[in-house]
């Protein structure tokens, strides 16, 4: 640690980014999506979802369609590989002014990524609506119409919809209880392997495995041959993609008049001639090699959320080597890191209005990880940890978000640097407690040697870099709606349809335990529907959307000769559903317990009737419920112990179900803004919430304004819950983190870990 501090004091960085970086930042086209609260309603369709100038990427979809037409009848894994190759070898190549890290997913900096093979309806509806016509010009709209004609009936969404028949079909459409999505996936490539072996080294592994398969002819001979050939095709195309950038940079350098920029372009050409084909030698090469693979896996091959790379662990060896050899200064390394972070900021993906209501304010949920401990419990903080945080503070951009792994021995200097970033109001770094998460991963059967390398790929998605944990980001499960169904015996009161489980008549309930049991039965009923839909959908993805390129960077895929979708890293990390509203359920149970069973102020039927009328005529009662009945987050056992029941017994229900690989399902706290966007799907609840209002903003967060005993009381409430993959949001005034108060805030963080 003293080395780190000495280096920092010896080379004080500028407080602000350079003029060059500032101009580059100002030119970035931010693909920020608008938060559509009622995103699933037709009348809200794409109204002002993206900033002026942002355009849908037609080129990628045109090239993909050209390849699909040319390869009909071939094995799907080869079709996918050839499609990616066709895109990478033919897509537009450009380098924007002042940039040092290169690589875009579109034909212009304003292009918004969208994979047409997933769903043709959403962009088609948008480009033909009055409010969203600006995402395409007339020429682009005409071309997109032709592309859409080919894909009608062929997309993953079409295949998924056609797969469900009978009773399950009616649960396909969101009605408020669970929303499952085909939009995004997770999974973190082995970037360390990329940087040390290069694409050519990985390609050699695939070629040697293919040779062995041909010689030994295993039972799945054809599957392995097709997969390995597909891997080789995509790796060759990626090396060519980088060489195209090298050629472009060289051409631009030859005509560049500004000497400084000319030298930068020459460096870009030099770097791209080497990486990602060959192992990275320098820090600059490592950053660029990483970006090419991150770009292709997340915005060209197919959509993927998050990032999950541990930047300080990944890049520090290259930085230290460059420093030792006099190749780079700390300020130069910091500026290159700023260039890399800006590449994340320009990323974005088209989302449907429904998904925009959940991901509102988010471009692509790309997140990186810093800090933590190694397998011996030693802190891994290094100079790159500080450089990355400083770059984030100076840039003050929306993404990538940063997850900081903390523990009892996290240096105070690191917590101070993290506080400086938090104080800017950017919303990160988020803090993850190694003291809790490492034992949790052990409980979830993660291999011991991998536990200490965990990362966060976005929000609170737990990942192990390089391991085969490619899974769909499934969907959202709304617990307050399950409680609502329990209060109505699973019957929709508007239609009379038995839509949920047939639980007992609430008027027969004699204790809060009866309510909890009925609630859990509804959770079980709807989770079963969600799992059946999701497991079927995953098999469709396995059949129609293999990912040979991403598979090349996941340990075990080449060795097994199998695509990532055909097998899974053995653990309970793989399958989860994002849980919405446990706080509202706990507060609701407290209200029922108090008013119905303890004080006997209301009968159960009277309370349900009040809720069915959205509290109309009972505002005084609603205010008493909000202000006088104990609420989660105030260190009050009356409600906290009910919250414990909700969290832990609901989790036990999730784990009754298994995915297509036999791994247990679990809950996850990555709600993003779904607590806001999904609120309209649930009528009034006993906690005082009205019909359509938002839920508490995270799985462990108190309902807005109802934690009245301060932040330490919130932590005391949380301490009563078994540690799971939860999220707690807390908000502080920036002044609380000013210099005179910073030590107090750091002490507060220390109390947590």
C-alpha atoms as one frame of an Amber mdcrd trajectory, in Angstrom:
protein
   0.000   0.000   0.000   2.846   2.428   0.733   4.050   1.962  -2.840   0.667
   2.953  -4.153   0.504   6.073  -2.003   4.053   7.090  -2.853   3.355   6.837
  -6.571   0.213   8.874  -6.192   1.958  11.640  -4.306   4.875  11.682  -6.741
   2.631  12.185  -9.744  -0.376  14.292  -8.900  -2.991  13.955 -11.614  -4.807
  16.909 -13.098  -8.140  17.495 -11.381  -9.953  17.559 -14.722  -9.737  15.633
 -17.962  -7.603  16.968 -20.798  -9.032  19.230 -23.479  -8.786  16.309 -25.895
 -10.810  14.073 -23.580 -13.303  16.820 -22.918 -13.956  17.263 -26.636 -14.269
  13.506 -27.083 -16.677  13.252 -24.157 -18.829  16.064 -25.544 -19.008  14.313
 -28.910 -20.165  10.971 -27.491 -23.677  10.065 -28.565 -25.262   8.821 -25.340
 -27.909   6.186 -26.062 -29.834   6.880 -22.880 -33.307   5.370 -22.763 -36.199
   7.199 -21.172 -37.861   5.577 -18.190 -41.373   4.750 -19.364 -43.311   4.038
 -16.192 -46.134   2.262 -17.965 -43.865   0.894 -20.637 -46.035  -2.117 -21.350
 -49.046   0.016 -22.288 -49.597   0.512 -25.995 -50.270   4.238 -25.723 -46.804
   4.771 -24.249 -45.084   3.284 -27.273 -41.557   4.717 -27.664 -42.550   8.292
 -26.902 -39.265  10.152 -26.807 -37.297   7.098 -25.757 -33.959   8.221 -27.192
 -32.197  11.500 -27.770 -32.377  13.268 -31.091 -29.785  11.952 -33.522 -29.689
   8.398 -32.182 -30.437   5.962 -35.012 -31.234   2.277 -35.197 -28.314   0.246
 -36.556 -29.535  -1.093 -39.891 -26.155  -2.169 -41.254 -25.563  -5.002 -38.781
 -29.022  -6.419 -39.462 -28.618  -6.122 -43.234 -25.310  -8.008 -43.148 -26.734
 -10.622 -40.795 -29.707 -11.175 -43.099 -27.476 -11.459 -46.174 -25.520 -14.217
 -44.460 -28.608 -16.052 -43.203 -30.058 -16.104 -46.710 -26.803 -17.534 -48.054
 -26.503 -20.285 -45.422 -30.021 -21.681 -45.188 -29.948 -25.411 -44.525 -26.557
 -25.374 -42.779 -26.063 -26.233 -39.076 -27.119 -23.262 -36.955 -23.805 -22.905
 -35.133 -22.056 -22.487 -38.497 -24.724 -20.077 -39.704 -24.184 -17.946 -36.615
 -20.419 -18.022 -37.070 -20.606 -17.129 -40.753 -23.055 -14.337 -40.011 -20.696
 -12.811 -37.447 -17.802 -13.197 -39.858 -19.763 -11.479 -42.629 -20.609  -8.598
 -40.300 -17.063  -8.087 -39.006 -15.500  -8.264 -42.465 -17.978  -5.883 -44.101
 -19.314  -3.428 -41.524 -18.284   0.209 -41.701 -15.008   1.131 -40.023 -14.377
   4.634 -38.683 -12.300   6.388 -36.020 -13.779   9.457 -34.366 -11.637  12.556
 -33.719  -9.531  12.515 -30.530 -10.220   8.839 -29.767  -7.436   6.478 -28.671
  -9.453   3.255 -28.174 -11.306   2.168 -31.318 -14.223  -0.063 -32.241 -17.927
   0.666 -32.764 -20.858  -1.673 -33.249 -22.570   0.500 -35.857 -21.919   2.338
 -39.084 -21.911   5.716 -37.291 -21.265   6.854 -33.697 -25.009   7.488 -33.341
 -26.085   3.935 -34.163 -28.133   2.039 -31.608 -27.520  -1.700 -31.517 -30.442
  -4.031 -32.061 -30.313  -7.738 -33.074 -33.184  -8.297 -35.497 -32.982 -12.071
 -35.070 -34.331 -11.698 -31.538 -37.525  -9.754 -32.242 -38.638  -7.851 -35.340
 -41.879  -6.414 -33.966 -40.618  -3.813 -31.499 -38.352  -1.849 -33.865 -40.848
  -2.243 -36.698 -43.639  -0.749 -34.608 -41.349   2.022 -33.427 -40.118   3.058
 -36.847 -43.721   3.265 -38.041 -44.975   5.324 -35.109 -45.206   9.110 -35.158
 -43.272   9.490 -31.922 -40.258   7.363 -32.909 -39.830   7.941 -36.611 -36.595
   9.773 -35.895 -34.753   6.522 -35.119 -34.540   5.938 -38.893 -34.443   8.199
 -41.921 -36.537   7.351 -44.985 -33.763   5.312 -46.595 -33.111   3.360 -43.414
 -36.817   2.770 -42.900 -37.225   1.372 -46.400 -34.252  -0.949 -45.907 -35.478
  -2.066 -42.507 -38.879  -2.919 -43.977 -37.169  -5.364 -46.359 -35.145  -6.891
 -43.544 -38.240  -7.312 -41.390 -40.035  -9.192 -44.171 -37.354 -11.884 -44.090
 -37.471 -12.236 -40.311 -41.221 -12.433 -39.777 -41.910 -15.808 -38.172 -38.187
 -16.608 -37.832 -37.043 -14.570 -34.824 -36.453 -16.013 -31.390 -39.515 -14.146
 -30.192 -41.664 -15.786 -32.881 -40.267 -19.222 -32.123 -40.792 -18.708 -28.417
 -44.382 -17.563 -28.824 -45.237 -20.500 -31.074 -43.740 -22.971 -28.610 -46.319
 -22.456 -25.883 -49.711 -24.106 -26.093 -52.498 -24.972 -23.697 -52.766 -23.534
 -20.201 -49.210 -22.192 -20.172 -49.916 -19.920 -23.125 -51.944 -17.427 -21.077
 -48.978 -16.857 -18.737 -46.804 -15.908 -21.689 -48.036 -12.307 -21.571 -47.213
 -10.058 -18.631 -50.175  -9.326 -16.360 -48.258  -8.001 -13.360 -46.918 -11.072
 -11.541 -43.825 -11.940 -13.527 -42.146 -10.555 -16.585 -39.652 -12.755 -18.353
 -37.531 -11.409 -21.143 -35.629 -12.569 -24.203 -33.562  -9.396 -24.429 -30.289
  -9.817 -22.617 -27.767 -12.361 -21.471 -24.941 -12.543 -18.981 -21.510 -14.148
 -19.001 -17.956 -12.841 -18.606 -15.226 -13.876 -21.067 -11.832 -14.994 -19.807
 -10.102 -11.718 -20.627  -6.905 -12.778 -18.878  -6.613 -15.706 -21.285  -7.260
 -13.352 -24.196  -4.503 -10.985 -23.107  -1.939 -13.721 -22.440  -2.662 -15.972
 -25.437  -4.255 -13.719 -28.002  -6.848 -14.891 -30.479  -4.269 -16.859 -32.427
  -3.369 -18.834 -29.305  -7.013 -19.628 -28.631  -7.532 -20.501 -32.285  -4.644
 -22.959 -32.034  -6.413 -24.668 -29.117  -9.570 -25.014 -31.231  -7.610 -26.376
 -34.202  -5.837 -28.950 -32.031  -9.122 -30.014 -30.456 -10.734 -30.313 -33.890
  -7.852 -32.469 -35.086  -8.300 -34.724 -32.050 -12.053 -35.009 -32.644 -11.509
 -35.975 -36.277  -9.015 -38.640 -35.232 -11.027 -40.122 -32.341 -14.618 -39.713
 -33.650 -16.473 -39.334 -30.297 -20.225 -39.939 -30.014 -21.022 -36.258 -30.583
 -18.535 -36.048 -33.441 -20.656 -33.882 -35.747 -21.657 -31.460 -32.997 -18.044
 -30.987 -31.907 -16.737 -30.550 -35.447 -19.385 -27.974 -36.308 -18.822 -26.040
 -33.101 -15.029 -25.958 -33.380 -15.172 -24.935 -37.032 -17.539 -22.140 -36.009
 -15.140 -20.955 -33.306 -12.274 -20.803 -35.789 -14.393 -18.846 -38.283 -15.279
 -16.202 -35.684 -11.724 -15.864 -34.375 -10.335 -15.366 -37.877 -12.975 -12.719
 -38.554 -12.151 -10.888 -35.321  -8.457 -10.724 -36.150  -9.400  -9.324 -39.553
 -11.738  -6.811 -37.896  -8.825  -5.413 -35.875  -6.561  -5.340 -38.936  -9.181
  -3.255 -40.730  -8.905  -0.705 -37.932  -5.124  -0.790 -38.210  -5.396  -0.081
 -41.926  -7.906   2.718 -41.348  -5.718   4.367 -38.713  -2.669   4.156 -40.992
  -4.587   5.796 -43.840  -5.823   8.565 -41.555  -2.323   9.127 -40.152  -0.914
   9.605 -43.639  -3.224  12.550 -44.296  -3.280  14.001 -40.755  -1.666  17.461
 -40.455  -1.651  17.722 -36.660   1.574  16.057 -35.500   0.225  14.952 -32.127
  -2.877  13.399 -33.644  -0.794  11.832 -36.417   1.303  10.073 -33.803  -1.826
   8.883 -31.997  -3.226   7.401 -35.197   0.086   5.672 -35.863  -0.084   4.193
 -32.357  -3.634   2.979 -32.980  -2.463   1.286 -36.176   0.454  -0.302 -34.373
  -1.720  -1.558 -31.515  -4.456  -2.968 -33.776  -1.934  -4.775 -35.942  -0.975
  -6.771 -32.873  -4.100  -7.205 -30.760  -6.303  -9.036 -30.247  -4.606 -11.524
 -32.597  -1.463 -11.764 -30.474  -0.887 -11.519 -26.717  -0.891  -7.999 -25.318
   2.523  -6.719 -24.293   1.726  -3.168 -23.225  -0.990  -1.538 -21.151  -2.373
   0.222 -24.232  -2.564  -3.063 -26.119  -4.329  -4.715 -23.186  -7.018  -2.020
 -23.079  -7.627  -2.183 -26.831  -7.654  -5.986 -26.968 -10.166  -6.076 -24.136
 -12.420  -3.565 -25.872 -12.567  -5.470 -29.160 -13.757  -8.638 -27.426 -16.154
  -6.826 -25.110 -17.633  -5.011 -28.110 -18.147  -8.114 -30.231 -19.538 -10.335
 -27.468 -21.955  -7.685 -26.206 -23.004  -5.624 -29.203 -22.313  -7.536 -32.393
 -22.583 -11.317 -31.933 -25.678 -11.016 -29.717 -26.858  -8.745 -26.934 -25.340
  -9.194 -23.494 -25.707  -7.178 -20.339 -22.935  -6.149 -18.036 -19.215  -6.652
 -18.397 -17.884  -8.211 -15.207 -14.181  -7.661 -15.850 -12.031  -7.013 -12.784
 -10.162  -4.048 -14.199  -7.495  -3.739 -11.512  -6.630  -7.435 -11.604  -6.756
  -7.548 -15.403  -4.753  -4.449 -16.322  -2.378  -3.816 -13.415   0.326  -6.278
 -14.585   0.583  -4.451 -17.921   0.593  -1.049 -16.241   3.338  -2.051 -13.780
   5.455  -3.499 -16.568   5.113  -0.336 -18.645   5.976   1.818 -15.635   9.020
  -0.279 -14.808  10.258  -0.035 -18.389   9.606   3.709 -18.617   7.003   3.306
 -21.342   4.189   5.201 -19.631   3.479   7.676 -16.838   0.634   7.445 -14.377
  -1.140  10.372 -16.019  -0.853   8.752 -19.448  -2.258   5.496 -18.062  -5.089
   7.414 -16.435  -5.942   9.152 -19.690  -5.978   5.878 -21.626  -8.318   4.450
 -18.991 -10.577   7.458 -19.503 -10.628   6.712 -23.231 -11.661   3.128 -22.487
 -14.434   4.166 -20.096 -15.813   6.544 -22.723 -16.233   3.574 -25.073 -18.712
   2.142 -22.577 -20.521   5.472 -22.425 -21.167   5.476 -26.175 -22.630   1.950
 -26.042 -26.350   1.387 -26.139 -29.067  -0.954 -27.241 -32.631  -0.577 -28.449
 -35.167  -1.713 -25.869 -38.886  -2.190 -26.309 -41.181   0.196 -24.426 -41.912
  -2.520 -21.864 -38.236  -3.170 -21.167 -37.473   0.544 -21.203 -39.858   0.851
 -18.281 -37.515  -1.465 -16.396 -34.140  -0.378 -17.745 -35.104   3.296 -17.874
 -32.096   5.578 -17.734 -29.767   2.739 -18.707 -27.823   2.231 -21.925 -26.652
  -1.367 -21.543 -26.017  -2.037 -17.846 -22.279  -2.446 -18.367 -20.477  -2.750
 -15.057 -16.902  -3.462 -13.993 -15.442  -4.677 -10.698 -12.590  -3.476  -8.491
 -11.033  -4.581  -5.211 -11.604  -7.621  -3.026  -9.454 -10.345  -1.528  -7.427
 -13.198  -2.970  -7.588 -16.865  -2.000  -5.409 -16.159   1.054  -7.636 -13.357
   2.292  -5.170 -10.658   1.255  -6.410  -7.346  -0.080  -5.803  -7.035  -3.840
  -5.955  -3.242  -4.094  -3.353  -1.923  -6.521  -2.576   1.261  -8.395  -4.998
   0.349 -11.173  -7.810   0.301  -8.590  -7.132   3.966  -7.872  -6.574   4.887
 -11.515  -9.927   3.425 -12.542 -11.766   5.229  -9.744 -10.016   8.481 -10.571
 -10.905   8.143 -14.245 -14.536   7.574 -13.288 -14.534  10.600 -10.985 -13.026
  12.876 -13.603 -15.324  11.726 -16.402 -18.570  11.544 -14.388 -20.355   9.349
 -16.939 -23.307   6.972 -16.767 -21.504   3.744 -17.602 -19.678   1.604 -16.887
 -20.920   1.426 -13.355 -18.343   0.230 -10.846 -18.736  -2.470  -8.207 -16.197
  -2.205  -5.403 -15.553  -5.359  -3.405 -14.872  -4.400   0.212 -13.882  -6.355
   3.302 -12.579  -5.801   6.818  -9.067  -4.984   5.564 -10.004  -2.677   2.701
  -7.568   0.271   2.898  -9.032   3.494   4.230  -7.449   5.250   1.241  -9.540
   3.126  -1.105 -12.761   3.851   0.775 -11.820   7.529   0.631 -11.281   7.367
  -3.135 -14.579   5.535  -3.553 -16.346   8.175  -1.465 -14.962  10.879  -3.756
 -16.635   9.156  -6.703 -19.914   8.538  -4.852 -19.983  12.208  -3.848 -20.215
  13.264  -7.504 -23.722  11.787  -7.667 -22.981   9.318 -10.462 -24.486   6.456
  -8.439 -21.363   4.319  -8.137 -19.274   2.572  -6.986 -21.729   0.175  -5.428
 -20.246  -1.744  -2.519 -20.162  -5.537  -2.163 -19.120  -7.200   1.061 -16.619
 -10.032   0.561 -17.200 -11.120   4.158 -20.755 -12.086   3.199 -20.583 -12.914
  -0.503 -17.664 -15.348  -0.372 -19.460 -17.661   2.123 -22.635 -17.316   0.044
 -20.807 -18.450  -3.097 -19.428 -21.382  -1.155 -22.979 -22.279  -0.126 -23.986
 -22.065  -3.791 -21.370 -24.725  -4.620 -18.986 -22.475  -6.544 -15.585 -24.159
  -6.916 -13.381 -22.979  -4.036 -10.543 -21.711  -6.222 -13.003 -19.597  -8.221
 -14.875 -18.018  -5.322 -12.308 -15.294  -4.708 -12.406 -14.208  -8.334 -16.094
 -13.314  -8.310 -17.207 -10.156 -10.045 -20.352  -8.138 -10.643 -21.330  -7.875
 -14.279 -24.064  -5.306 -13.735 -26.319  -4.250 -10.865 -25.868  -7.204  -8.464
 -25.379 -10.017 -11.005 -22.750 -12.306  -9.464 -20.354 -13.844 -11.974 -17.090
 -15.743 -12.163 -14.999 -14.333 -15.040 -14.164 -16.894 -17.678 -16.570 -19.544
 -16.396 -19.492 -20.819 -18.424 -22.264 -18.859 -16.777 -23.865 -17.557 -19.942
 -27.515 -17.334 -19.074 -30.406 -15.197 -20.000 -31.165 -12.321 -17.644 -34.517
 -14.061 -17.218 -37.040 -11.630 -15.817 -38.770 -10.051 -12.852 -40.936 -11.652
 -10.200 -43.315  -9.316  -8.341 -43.914 -10.544  -4.797 -46.600  -7.979  -3.828
 -48.734  -9.267  -6.700 -48.422 -12.775  -5.235 -49.720 -11.430  -1.927 -52.568
  -9.760  -3.809 -53.457 -13.092  -5.429 -53.403 -14.730  -1.982 -55.941 -12.184
  -0.739 -58.181 -13.086  -3.703 -57.746 -16.897  -3.678 -55.971 -16.669  -7.044
 -59.113 -15.302  -8.715 -59.076 -12.178 -10.856 -61.927 -10.141  -9.309 -62.546
  -8.293 -12.566 -63.024 -11.400 -14.732 -63.750 -14.155 -12.224 -60.995 -16.279
 -13.791 -59.016 -18.663 -11.603 -55.634 -17.325 -12.707 -53.477 -18.094  -9.666
 -53.395 -20.919  -7.152 -56.674 -21.797  -5.436 -55.638 -20.794  -1.919 -58.001
 -20.721   1.098 -60.628 -18.042   1.603 -58.892 -15.156   3.455 -61.884 -14.910
   5.786 -60.808 -18.267   7.235 -57.333 -16.997   8.143 -56.798 -16.976  11.905
 -53.189 -15.767  12.073 -50.551 -14.016  10.024 -49.010 -17.443   9.391 -52.113
 -18.375   7.380 -51.565 -15.292   5.213 -47.895 -16.128   4.718 -48.678 -19.707
   3.705 -51.240 -18.558   1.129 -48.760 -15.993  -0.188 -46.048 -18.650  -0.522
 -48.430 -20.944  -2.384 -49.034 -18.173  -4.928 -45.259 -17.640  -5.201 -44.859
 -21.365  -5.851 -47.648 -21.413  -8.444 -46.371 -18.483 -10.493 -42.698 -19.363
 -10.134 -43.530 -22.765 -11.596 -45.086 -21.067 -14.644 -42.114 -18.763 -15.047
 -39.602 -21.619 -14.815 -41.449 -23.705 -17.404 -41.528 -20.770 -19.804 -37.892
 -19.897 -19.194 -36.484 -23.411 -19.385 -38.288 -23.922 -22.703 -37.006 -20.616
 -23.996 -33.442 -21.555 -23.099 -33.734 -24.725 -25.139 -34.879 -22.617 -28.079
 -31.820 -20.404 -27.646 -29.654 -23.501 -27.492 -31.092 -24.622 -30.811 -31.369
 -21.328 -32.683 -28.858 -18.921 -31.101 -25.551 -20.656 -30.341 -22.657 -18.348
 -29.478 -19.415 -19.774 -30.855 -17.465 -16.530 -30.435 -18.303 -15.993 -26.775
 -17.781 -19.715 -26.185 -14.175 -19.379 -27.349 -13.435 -17.226 -24.279 -15.160
 -19.427 -21.693 -13.162 -22.112 -19.930 -14.212 -25.592 -20.992 -16.103 -24.892
 -24.208 -13.230 -25.633 -26.583 -12.048 -28.495 -24.371 -15.506 -30.089 -24.509
 -16.174 -29.134 -28.109 -19.487 -27.638 -27.006 -21.191 -24.286 -27.304 -21.809
 -22.377 -24.087 -25.521 -23.170 -24.212 -24.979 -26.941 -24.216 -23.561 -27.181
 -20.700 -23.004 -25.017 -17.621 -20.436 -24.275 -14.936 -21.458 -26.460 -11.956
 -22.957 -24.207  -9.256 -26.208 -22.505  -8.288 -25.085 -19.239  -9.873 -26.620
 -19.964 -13.237 -30.353 -19.446 -12.868 -32.067 -16.622 -11.050 -35.074 -14.399
 -11.259 -35.009 -10.764 -10.204 -37.191 -10.218  -7.168 -39.364  -7.128  -6.829
 -41.119  -5.825  -3.725 -40.249  -8.002  -0.695 -40.247  -4.864   1.462 -43.816
  -4.099   0.413 -44.864  -7.635   1.290 -43.249  -7.391   4.739 -44.816  -4.000
   5.456 -48.161  -5.334   4.198 -47.992  -8.350   6.488 -47.235  -6.028   9.408
 -50.329  -3.981   8.551 -52.526  -7.089   8.319 -51.113  -8.472  11.564 -51.707
  -5.207  13.405 -55.143  -4.266  12.063 -56.718  -7.708  11.636 -55.137 -10.115
  14.111 -53.650  -8.016  16.936 -55.947  -5.009  17.316 -58.946  -6.558  15.500
 -59.790  -3.143  14.109 -60.790  -4.668  10.763 -61.891  -8.049   9.525 -59.921
  -9.543   6.673 -62.865  -9.027   4.327 -63.172  -5.369   5.325 -59.469  -4.771
   4.699 -59.579  -6.502   1.295 -62.626  -4.459   0.278 -60.789  -1.255   1.201
 -57.830  -2.314  -0.953 -60.079  -3.299  -3.861 -61.428   0.258  -3.818 -57.858
   1.630  -3.815 -58.234   3.078  -0.294 -60.996   5.377  -1.545 -62.824   6.895
   1.413 -60.182   5.576   3.828 -57.310   8.043   3.457 -57.076   8.520   7.225
 -56.581   4.778   7.647 -54.017   4.712   4.844 -52.024   7.474   6.514 -52.154
   5.637   9.832 -50.886   2.499   8.110 -48.016   4.474   6.600 -47.018   6.441
   9.692 -48.031   4.403  12.749 -47.610   0.721  11.897 -43.965  -0.470  12.048
 -42.086  -0.384   8.747 -39.053  -2.276   7.531 -35.762  -0.428   7.965 -36.254
   0.951  11.476 -34.780  -1.891  13.541 -38.221  -2.958  14.751 -38.695  -6.698
  15.186 -42.452  -6.398  14.685 -41.905  -6.001  10.950 -38.275  -7.081  10.588
 -39.039 -10.656  11.607 -41.863 -10.733   9.077 -39.394  -9.505   6.456 -37.097
 -12.353   7.436 -39.957 -14.780   6.782 -40.670 -13.190   3.400 -37.068 -13.245
   2.196 -35.991 -16.626   3.471 -39.157 -18.631   2.896 -39.661 -17.136  -0.571
 -36.068 -18.049  -1.418 -36.742 -21.607  -0.272 -39.647 -21.760  -2.733 -37.498
 -20.523  -5.631 -34.962 -23.229  -4.866 -37.601 -25.951  -5.189 -37.233 -25.481
  -8.958 -34.366 -26.412 -11.252 -33.180 -25.150 -14.609 -32.548 -27.153 -17.769
 -29.168 -28.239 -16.372 -30.568 -29.335 -13.007 -29.250 -26.346 -11.047 -31.484
 -24.679  -8.477 -33.208 -21.410  -9.217 -32.684 -18.502  -6.824 -33.625 -14.879
  -6.307 -31.582 -11.835  -7.276 -31.749  -8.157  -6.346 -30.919  -6.589  -9.725
 -34.127  -4.615 -10.023 -32.739  -1.586 -11.931 -35.857   0.636 -12.221 -38.336
  -2.245 -12.444 -39.603  -1.266  -9.006 -40.937   1.816 -10.766 -41.811   0.375
 -14.164 -43.706  -2.670 -12.881 -45.722  -0.864 -10.224 -48.733  -0.327 -12.510
 -49.252  -4.099 -12.694 -50.203  -4.446  -9.026 -53.337  -2.989  -7.370 -53.334
  -1.389  -3.912 -51.487  -3.278  -1.175 -51.965  -3.332   2.627 -48.807  -1.281
   3.313 -50.542   1.908   2.176 -49.376   1.721  -1.405 -52.032   2.727  -3.939
 -52.889   0.999  -7.213 -50.027   1.366  -9.684 -47.584   3.093  -7.366 -43.909
   2.044  -7.321 -42.483  -0.539  -4.957 -39.525  -0.097  -2.604 -36.523   0.538
  -4.842 -34.502  -2.594  -3.960 -34.920  -5.922  -2.210 -33.562  -4.606   1.106
 -34.488  -0.938   0.749 -37.179   0.545   2.972 -40.167   2.036   1.210 -39.484
   5.650   0.287 -39.631   7.925   3.332 -40.518   5.178   5.792 -37.090   4.605
   7.328 -37.349   7.236  10.042 -34.645   6.078  12.455 -31.603   6.788  10.295
 -29.250   4.716   8.121 -27.785   2.642  10.942 -31.265   1.378  11.813 -31.632
   0.231   8.203 -28.427  -1.783   8.522 -29.673  -3.251  11.799 -32.835  -4.425
  10.049 -30.816  -5.898   7.187 -28.593  -7.787   9.627 -31.598  -9.896  10.653
 -31.967 -11.334   7.144 -29.898 -14.264   5.941 -27.384 -12.849   3.429 -28.554
 -13.528  -0.112 -27.942 -11.827  -3.421 -29.716  -8.693  -2.240 -29.568  -4.990
  -2.990 -29.822  -2.084  -0.550 -29.966   1.473  -1.846 -29.197   4.294   0.567
 -29.140   7.972  -0.288 -27.072  10.650   1.437 -26.682  14.369   0.906 -23.356
  15.124  -0.833 -22.422  17.360   2.092 -22.317  14.282   4.312 -19.294  13.151
   2.307 -17.436  16.470   2.338 -13.987  16.506   3.882 -15.161  17.320   7.400
 -17.649  14.430   7.365 -15.806  11.952   5.141 -14.231  10.047   8.025 -17.670
   9.546   9.562 -18.995   8.154   6.297 -16.013   5.822   5.958 -16.596   4.641
   9.536 -20.204   3.967   8.593 -19.020   1.808   5.694 -16.626   0.023   8.036
 -19.522  -0.857  10.335 -21.211  -2.556   7.392 -18.268  -4.797   6.476
